[in-house]
Amino acid sequence: MPGPSSPETWDAFFSDFYLRAYADDERREEAEAQALAAVRLTGVDETGDLLDVPCGFGRHCVPLAKAGYRVTGVDRSGVLLDEARRRAGAGRWPKFTKADYRELPFRDESFDGAVNLFTSLGYLGDEQDTRVLAEIRRVLRPGGRLVIETHHRDLLVLRFSDSDWRLMGEGRLLLEQRTFDAAAGVSQTTQTLIDGAGRRESRTWSVRVYSATELLAMLERAGFAEAKAYGGFDARPFEPTSRLVIAARR
Ligand SMILES: C[S@@+](CC[C@H](N)C(=O)[O-])C[C@H]1O[C@@H](n2cnc3c(N)ncnc32)[C@H](O)[C@@H]1O
């Protein structure tokens, strides 16, 4: 059965390539609104300690820190963290830590809430992704909430398109070609970035795309309680065609 790509493939993807593809198309205001809405769902206020895991190039934790939150961003990619630090500037928050989210370098019960946004699971497969969830639970204080926002299997299947392209910043084109192995629940994507001068660069990767049912079961296995699926950060009902937002309590 095919599984997700290796950590080395992810490291090669979440690199300068990812920054070139996404950094100018981050829709800052949308990311800021999503970050604030996600944190509202965790129930954490400005006095609490928040974890943004993984934080990528800081789309969420930088505006959260500017809004007064005590937020720590963790990511495995040094390149993305450097960009996040550059965007954050000199303030006390956010704090950044480079780590694999299977082994978070924090003591038990260090945070009041955590967010995992923009499809940040599925890179490791069922067992290891469950380990990530258990690790996030370990660093949450009792009663602390994790909020996940992700693509999911129902939406992938209903809207499946084997190829499409998007116009990104500075006239760049991002072409995506996809296949989906329905038995394995693994989607394979080849992204080709074509810049204004016509230069092409491609990366291929495979990701496990979970259904809401699978993710809720994984959260339970990881020890979370009261995991609930929503169709958005405003806690609207989950539907097959909505994004998937899950809030779960330690
Ligand atoms: C789709 S990006 C989303 C990042 C961020 N949440 C955002 O919205 O921009 C997924 C992130 O997961 C990180 N990542 C992948 N595997 C990881 C691992 N094993 N440990 C920690 N971070 C990882 C990547 O470096 C990347 O920044």
The ligand as a Gaussian input file, in Angstrom:
#p B3LYP/6-31G(d) Opt

LIG

0 1
 C        1.252000      23.103000       4.772000
 S        2.487000      23.727000       5.825000
 C        1.519000      24.683000       6.955000
 C        2.327000      25.521000       7.899000
 C        1.525000      26.579000       8.674000
 N        0.618000      25.964000       9.611000
 C        0.799000      27.507000       7.716000
 O       -0.430000      27.572000       7.752000
 O        1.468000      28.187000       6.935000
 C        2.985000      22.313000       6.759000
 C        4.182000      22.520000       7.649000
 O        4.480000      21.307000       8.318000
 C        5.868000      21.291000       8.577000
 N        6.254000      19.916000       8.886000
 C        6.177000      18.838000       8.067000
 N        6.606000      17.736000       8.699000
 C        6.954000      18.126000       9.954000
 C        7.496000      17.449000      11.084000
 N        7.745000      16.120000      11.040000
 N        7.727000      18.138000      12.221000
 C        7.467000      19.483000      12.272000
 N        6.981000      20.192000      11.218000
 C        6.727000      19.517000      10.076000
 C        6.470000      21.827000       7.317000
 O        7.805000      22.268000       7.482000
 C        5.469000      22.946000       6.977000
 O        5.881000      24.174000       7.512000

